[in-house]
């Protein structure tokens, strides 16, 4: 699909989530082109660009079109000093150390979780290493009216993952609505992350909460509500952390896999419980 005023071309990648955008050079975007890109991002939750080959400074410049760059509190020492501020470098530390091989939102233990992630490969394994995303608008829409009513009155308590605890004296925690309203689209989405960090509903015990949290977590990532990305060098992938979860598949043994990642600041979550 072509947009009206630019050469931006948009092609859906899956039934409910994801679109590939072509016809643009991310190193030299007009404001009109970026407006079309931003609308596609809101419409599809995940957008993919091929053949861009951005260097770190160009990657950061593109990221800043979406908002202010986020530096993860507690992770400051893990950022490389030779890279621009806010840029993470991920490499293969081995499957036993992987913390992202599960469906999750990023940073749920912050009062204002990150809004957007932007990822680019630097070095890829000869096989494997895909990343998957799932649409939490659709996950919410698939629920019964009774379940929507219940969840619309609940908050969920989230704690930092074991990886975060290595860098902090105390566990970080935050409480969010179980259903959140997107600050730009106004749409409602399910906000139940990985049960390891999504501990319980506020005011309930973990034991009371666990069956419903597990049911919703499994419901949120049904195969027909996902997009699986096969990485190529030169890719840039942007996802909306406010309405999608993602899963990094570690099926490449000890082969090298290096990625650059930028994150954009978010805002405190609001939902029906706040209205």
C-alpha positions in Angstrom: 0.0 0.0 0.0 1.3 3.4 -1.0 0.7 6.4 1.3 -0.9 9.5 -0.2 1.8 12.2 -0.1 5.1 10.3 -0.2 6.9 7.4 -1.7 6.5 5.4 1.5 5.2 1.9 0.7 3.6 -0.3 3.5 3.1 -4.0 3.3 1.5 -6.1 6.0 3.6 -8.9 7.4 1.0 -10.9 9.3 -2.7 -10.9 10.0 -2.7 -8.9 13.2 0.7 -7.3 13.6 3.7 -6.1 11.7 4.4 -4.2 8.4 7.4 -3.7 6.2 8.1 -0.2 5.0 10.1 0.5 1.9 10.7 3.5 -0.4 12.6 5.5 2.3 16.2 6.1 3.4 16.2 6.4 7.2 19.4 8.4 7.0 17.6 11.2 5.2 13.9 11.3 6.1 11.6 14.2 5.3 9.0 15.2 7.9 6.2 14.0 5.6 7.9 10.6 5.3 8.3 10.3 9.0 4.6 11.2 9.6 3.7 8.2 7.3 6.1 6.0 9.1 4.8 7.0 12.5 1.2 6.4 11.5 2.2 2.9 10.2 3.9 2.3 13.5 0.7 3.1 15.4 -1.4 1.1 13.0 0.7 -2.1 13.0 2.6 -2.1 16.3 5.9 -3.4 14.7 7.5 -1.9 11.6 10.4 -3.3 9.6 12.9 -1.6 7.3 15.3 -3.6 5.2 18.7 -2.6 3.7 19.3 0.5 5.8 22.7 -0.2 7.3 22.7 2.6 9.8 25.8 3.3 11.9 25.3 4.0 15.6 24.9 7.8 15.2 22.4 7.4 12.4 20.5 4.8 14.5 20.3 7.2 17.4 19.3 10.1 15.1 16.4 8.0 13.7 15.4 6.9 17.2 15.2 10.5 18.4 12.5 11.2 15.8 10.2 9.2 18.0 11.0 10.9 21.3 13.6 11.2 24.1 16.1 8.4 24.5 15.9 6.4 27.7 18.8 5.2 29.7 17.8 2.3 32.0 18.1 3.2 35.6 20.5 0.7 37.3 22.1 -0.4 34.0 24.3 2.7 33.5 27.5 0.7 33.9 26.5 -1.8 31.2 26.4 0.8 28.4 29.5 1.0 26.3 31.3 4.3 26.5 32.3 4.1 22.8 28.6 4.1 21.7 26.1 7.0 21.7 24.3 7.6 25.0 21.4 5.2 25.5 22.6 2.6 23.0 22.8 -1.0 24.2 25.0 -3.6 22.6 23.7 -7.1 23.0 25.8 -10.2 22.3 25.4 -14.0 22.8 26.2 -14.7 26.4 24.9 -18.3 26.1 21.4 -19.7 26.4 21.6 -20.2 30.2 22.0 -16.5 30.7 19.2 -15.4 28.4 16.5 -13.3 30.1 14.4 -12.4 27.0 13.5 -15.9 25.8 9.9 -15.4 26.9 7.0 -13.2 26.0 7.5 -9.8 27.8 7.0 -6.1 27.8 10.2 -4.2 28.6 10.6 -2.3 31.8 7.3 -3.1 33.5 9.0 -2.4 36.9 9.3 1.3 36.0 6.5 3.7 36.9 6.9 4.9 33.3 7.9 1.9 31.2 9.6 2.5 27.9 7.4 3.4 25.0 9.4 2.2 22.0 12.3 -0.2 21.1 14.4 0.1 18.0 16.7 -2.8 17.2 19.4 -3.4 14.5 21.7 -6.4 13.9 25.4 -6.0 13.8 26.4 -9.6 13.4 24.1 -12.6 12.9 24.4 -16.3 13.4 24.3 -18.6 10.3 21.0 -19.9 11.5 18.3 -19.0 14.1 18.1 -15.9 16.2 14.6 -14.7 15.2 12.5 -12.3 17.3 8.7 -12.6 17.7 6.1 -10.0 18.6 2.4 -10.3 19.7 -0.4 -7.8 19.5 -2.0 -7.0 22.9 -4.8 -5.0 21.4 -6.0 -8.2 19.8 -5.4 -10.2 23.0 -7.7 -7.8 24.9 -10.3 -7.7 22.2 -10.6 -11.5 22.2 -11.7 -11.6 25.9 -15.3 -11.9 27.0 -17.1 -8.8 28.2 -17.1 -10.2 31.8 -13.4 -10.6 31.8 -12.8 -7.2 30.3 -15.0 -5.7 33.1 -13.0 -7.6 35.8 -9.6 -6.6 34.4 -10.7 -3.0 33.9 -10.9 -2.7 37.6 -7.6 -4.4 38.5 -3.9 -3.3 38.7 -1.0 -5.7 38.4 2.2 -5.5 40.5 5.5 -5.9 38.6 9.0 -6.5 39.9 12.4 -6.3 38.2 13.9 -9.3 36.6 16.8 -11.1 38.1 19.1 -9.4 35.5 18.1 -6.0 37.0 18.8 -7.2 40.5 22.5 -7.7 39.7 22.9 -4.0 39.3 20.7 -2.6 42.1 20.6 -2.9 45.8 16.9 -3.2 45.9 14.3 -4.9 43.7 12.4 -2.3 41.6 8.6 -2.5 41.5 5.7 -0.7 40.0 1.9 -1.1 39.8 0.1 -0.8 36.5 -3.5 -1.2 35.2 -4.1 -4.7 33.9 -5.7 -3.0 30.9 -3.9 0.1 29.6 -5.2 2.8 27.2 -2.6 3.7 24.6 -1.7 7.4 25.0 -1.7 8.0 21.2 -4.3 5.7 19.7 -6.7 5.5 22.7 -7.1 1.8 22.2 -7.2 -0.7 25.1 -4.7 -3.5 25.3 -3.9 -6.3 27.8 -1.0 -5.5 30.0 -0.1 -8.9 31.6 3.6 -9.6 31.1 5.9 -12.5 32.0 4.6 -14.1 35.2 8.2 -14.1 36.6 8.0 -10.3 36.7 4.2 -9.8 36.7 3.8 -11.1 40.2 0.2 -10.6 41.3 -2.8 -8.4 41.1 -2.6 -5.5 43.5 -4.4 -6.4 46.7 -4.2 -10.1 46.0 -1.7 -12.7 46.9 0.6 -14.3 44.3 -1.2 -17.7 44.9 -4.6 -16.1 44.3 -3.4 -14.2 41.2 -1.4 -17.0 39.5 -4.1 -18.9 37.7 -5.6 -15.8 36.0 -2.2 -14.3 35.2 -1.0 -17.5 33.6 -4.3 -17.9 31.6 -4.0 -14.3 30.3 -0.3 -14.6 29.6 -0.9 -17.7 27.5 -3.9 -16.1 25.7 -1.8 -13.1 24.8 0.6 -14.9 22.5 -1.5 -17.3 20.4 0.3 -18.2 17.1 -2.3 -16.4 14.9 -1.6 -13.2 16.8 2.2 -13.0 16.3 4.8 -11.9 13.8 8.2 -13.7 13.6 11.1 -11.7 12.2 14.0 -13.4 10.4 16.8 -10.9 10.8 19.0 -9.7 7.9 22.0 -7.3 8.1 20.7 -3.8 7.4 17.4 -4.3 9.2 15.8 -1.8 11.5 12.8 -2.9 13.5 10.7 -0.6 15.6 8.1 -1.8 18.1 5.5 -0.3 20.3 6.2 -1.5 23.9 2.9 -0.1 25.0 0.7 -2.6 23.1 3.0 -5.4 22.0 5.1 -8.1 23.7 8.2 -9.7 22.2 10.2 -12.9 22.5 13.9 -13.4 21.5 14.4 -17.0 20.3 17.7 -18.4 21.4 18.2 -21.3 19.0 21.6 -20.5 17.7 23.8 -22.3 20.3 27.1 -20.4 20.8 27.1 -18.7 17.5 27.7 -14.9 17.5 24.7 -12.6 17.5 25.3 -8.9 18.1 22.5 -6.3 18.1 22.3 -2.5 18.8 19.2 -1.3 20.7 17.7 2.1 21.4 14.8 2.7 23.8 12.4 5.7 23.9 11.0 7.1 27.1 7.4 6.3 28.0 4.8 7.7 30.2 2.9 6.3 33.3 0.3 3.7 32.3 -3.3 4.6 32.5 -6.4 2.5 31.9 -10.1 2.1 32.7 -9.2 1.8 36.4 -7.9 5.4 36.3 -10.9 6.8 34.5 
